[in-house]
Amino acid sequence: MNYDEPIGNWVKLPVAWSELRPGLREEVACRAGDIHTFDGGHLHRVDGQWEVLSSGTSNDADVVRNALQKPN
C-alpha cells in the first residue's frame, strides 16, 4: 500500500447501495476511501482497488465492491 496517496473520506451508507440515488453513488465512488455499509459491512480502498474487510449481514459490501470495480 502506498501511504503517500490520499486516503479519501470515510462514508457511512444510510441504506443499501441499490437504494441510493445515482448522484450519491457517483460521489461515494469518487471521494471515499472507506465505506461502511448500512448492514455493518466495511470496504477500504487500497491502491485504487476496493477490498471488503467485512461483508455485513446482508452482504451489501460485496454489492458495493462489485459496482465499483472497473471492468478489465
C-alpha positions in Angstrom: 0.0 0.0 0.0 1.2 3.5 -0.9 0.9 5.6 2.3 1.6 8.8 0.4 -1.7 8.6 -1.6 -4.7 10.4 -0.2 -6.9 8.1 1.9 -10.2 9.7 1.0 -13.3 10.3 3.1 -15.0 7.9 5.5 -18.6 7.3 4.4 -21.4 5.6 6.2 -24.2 4.5 3.8 -27.7 5.0 5.4 -29.4 2.5 3.1 -28.5 -0.4 0.8 -26.3 0.6 -2.2 -29.1 -0.2 -4.7 -31.4 2.3 -2.9 -29.0 5.2 -3.1 -29.7 7.8 -5.7 -27.3 7.7 -8.7 -25.6 11.1 -7.9 -24.8 9.9 -4.3 -23.4 6.6 -5.6 -21.1 8.6 -8.0 -19.9 10.9 -5.3 -19.1 8.0 -2.9 -17.2 6.2 -5.7 -15.1 9.3 -6.4 -14.4 10.6 -2.9 -14.5 7.7 -0.5 -11.5 5.8 0.9 -13.5 3.8 3.5 -17.2 2.8 3.1 -19.2 1.4 6.0 -22.5 -0.1 4.7 -25.9 0.1 6.5 -25.7 -3.6 7.4 -22.3 -3.4 9.2 -20.0 -4.1 6.2 -16.8 -2.3 5.6 -14.8 -1.6 2.4 -11.4 0.0 2.1 -9.6 1.3 -1.0 -6.1 0.1 -1.4 -4.0 1.2 -4.4 -7.2 2.2 -6.2 -8.9 -1.2 -5.7 -11.7 -1.9 -3.2 -11.3 -4.6 -0.6 -14.1 -6.0 1.5 -12.9 -6.1 5.1 -16.3 -7.4 6.4 -19.4 -8.3 4.4 -22.2 -7.3 6.8 -25.4 -9.1 7.5 -26.9 -8.5 4.0 -23.6 -8.7 2.1 -24.0 -5.1 0.9 -20.2 -4.6 1.0 -19.9 -7.2 -1.8 -22.6 -5.5 -3.8 -20.8 -2.2 -3.5 -17.4 -3.7 -4.4 -18.8 -5.3 -7.5 -20.5 -2.0 -8.5 -17.2 0.0 -8.0 -14.9 -2.4 -9.7 -13.5 -1.2 -13.0 -14.1 -3.6 -15.9 -10.9 -5.3 -17.2 
